[in-house]
């Protein structure tokens, strides 16, 4: 959910989030059209103020398999567990995305002009968010504050949903009876419990040195077993939690200028 904080409009330049903006999208729905409109508005604003700017819209990402569907989740967990040790056994290919075209422009500017460019770009992006997305924002900091509040509200809604709270209680009891470590029965905590537990173990192993696929396989086998127990205990919980979480998150993403996932 907190991916809302970074990734919009190449905010690496605005906020230091890190990463690059992918190449321009060639398709997509209304959220992509909005992104194109906003990028063009930024380019127009920058040109008016004497700066060059290349509109760049990221390609829509394909949704993950985690839709709350039991069969899909069982298949994924049967191979990847919670996604911790599988990163060593099934490493993903290196990111081959092209860099943000505007980053090269910024990097080639002398310090005094670089600061002026970034300041102007921030102003133009905020103006575009107001013009295209109808957001009442006054600055990048204000934009981030509003997103943070939105995320907090989503968290509160998920943790306070009566049906999820009831399902989470049964989920936690089942996990405990199976010998799984449970520190909280709150819906949000339960939804990420397994990934957090096994992620910590993977980090501890990685601190000892490079982890080979061979060395990680025994850990992954145990993680998969735990992930399948988690799924069996949380079958009803995930069927309710994931669709609601996805809907609330996508509503917030669209509101703040992101593409749906």
N, C-alpha and C positions, 0 to 999 in steps of 0.2 A: 504494500500500500504506500509505503514511504518513498517509492520511486517517483511519486508526484513531485518531490522536492527538486530533482534534477532531471535534465533531459529535454526540457521544453525550449525550443528556439535556439539550441546551441548554448544553453545557459552556462557552459563551461566558461565563457567569456564574462558572463554577468556575475557568476557566483563562485567560480572555482570548483565546480562539482567534479570536473574531470571527464574525460571521454571526448569523442568527436561526434559531430552531426553526420549521419549517413547521407548518401547521395539522394538526389531528388526522387520523390515517389512518382511512379508512373500510373498509379490507380488508387482506389480507395473510396471511402464514403464521404459523408458530410464533414467529419472531423478533419480529413485530409484536405478537403476544399477550403475549410476555414484556415488551416495552416498555410496553404498556398496564398490565400488572400492576405493573411497577416504578414507573411514574408515579403510580399509585393509592396505592402504598405510601409514596411520598414525600409525597403530599398528606395522607395519614393521619398520618404522622409530624409534618409541619409543623403540622397542626391541633392535634395533641396538645400541641405546644409553643407554641401561641398565635399561629401565623402562617397566613395564607391562601396557598394554592398551587393553581394550575389545571393539572391533568394535560394534557400536550401531547405527542403522538406524531407524528413526521414520516411523511409518506407514503412508501411504498416506491418507490425509483427504478427506472425501467425500465433493464435492463442495456444497456450500450453494445454497438455492433456488433462490437467487438474481441474475438471469441471464439476467435480462432486459425483460423477458417474462411477459407480462401484467397479464395473468391469474394466474401465479405462484406468482407474487408479490401481487396481490389482495388477494389471499388466505392467504398468510403469514401476510400481514398487517391487514387483517380482524380479526386476532387473536392476533398478537403480536405488532401491531402498528409499531413504529420505533425501538422497542426493548428496551425501557427504563423501563417503569413501569411493563412490562411483566416479568421482572426478579424477581419481588416480587410475582407476581401471579402464574407464572409457573417457579419456581426455577429449575435450572439444577442440576443434580446429581453431587456430589463431584467428583473431578478428581481422578480417581483410577489408573492412569498411574504409572508404576513401575519407581523407580528412576534410573538415569544414573548409570550404574555399575561402571564407573570410578570415580564418585563422592565419593563413599565409600572408594575407594583407597586413594583419596586425603585427605579425612577427617581423616584417620587413620595415616597419616604421621606427623612427628614432623615438626615444623615451617620451619626449614632450608631446609629439604628435600621437603616439600610441595611447597615452592617457586621454587626449582630447577625443580620439576616435572611439574609445570604449565608453567614455562619458556620453557622447552623442548617441552611440548605438543603444545604450541603456535607455536614454530618454525616448528614442524612437520606438523601441520595443514596448515600453510602457504605454506610449501613445497608441501603438497598434493594438495592444491588449484592450485598451478602452474602446477604440474605434471598431474593431472587428468582433471581439468577444464580449463587449459590453461590460467589462469588469471595472469596478470603481476602485482603481489602484492609483497611487500617487508616486510610487517608486518601486524598485526591485525589492527592497527590504519589506515594503508594505505588501507586495505580492506574495513574498515568502511567508510573511506572518499570517496572511489570510489562508494560504494553503495549509499551514501548520494547524490552524484552528479547525479547518475542514477535516483534516486527518484525525484530530482529537475527537471531533464529533462522530466520525464514522466508527472509531474505536468504541466510544461510549454506546453507540447504537447497537453494535454487535455484542458487546459484553452485557448490555441491558435487555436484549431481546428475550422475552419470557420463554419462547420455545427453545431457543439455543441454550439458555441457562439450564432448562430441564434436561435437555439431551446431553449437555456437557457433564452434568452430575452423574448420569448413568455411564457415560463414556469414561469418566475418571475412575469410578468404582470398578469397572471392568478391567481397566489398565492395571490398577493396584492389585486386583485379584490375580492377574497374570504375572505379577512380579516386576512390572514396569514402574520406573520412577516418575511420580507425579508431584509437582510442587504447587500446582494451582489448578482449580477446576473452572477457571474463567475461560469462556469460549476462545478468546484470542490466544491465550497462553497455551491451551490445549491444541489449537490448530497448528502451532509452530513448535510444540514440545519436542517431538521426535527429531526434527531437523536441528534444533538447538543442542539436544543431548549428544547426538552423533557428530554434529559439527564440531563440538568442543573436543571430542575424542580424536577427530581427524586433525584438528589443529595441534593437539599435543603430539601426535605422531610426526607431523610435518616439522615441528620444531627440532626434532632429533636429527633431521637431515632429509635429503631427497627421498621421496616415497615411490617405490616402484609398483607397477601393477601387480606383480607377484606378491609383494609384501602386503598390499592392500586387500587382496582377495579374501583372506580369512576374516578380516574385519567387515568387509562388505557382506559376506555371507551372514554374519551375525546381525548386521544392520537390516538386511532384507527380512530376516526372521522377525525382528522387532517391528519393522514397518508393516508387515502383514498382520501381526497381532494388533497393532494400532488401528489398522484399517478395519479389521473385523469388529473390534470394540467400538469404533467410531463410525461405522457404516451409516447409521441414521443421522448422526451429527454432521458428517461431511456433506451428506445429501441436502441438508438444510443450510449449513454454514457457507459453503463455497458459492452457490448461486447468489445468496444475499450479499456476501462480501464482494463478489465480482460486480454486481449491479451497482452497489453504492460507490465502489471505487471508480467504475467507468463513468458514472454520473459526475463525479468530482473531476475526473480527468478531462472530460469534455468541457465542463464549466471553466476550468483553468487552462484550456488551450491544448491539452494533450490529445493524442489519438486513443481510441478505445482499444482494450485488450481482451 
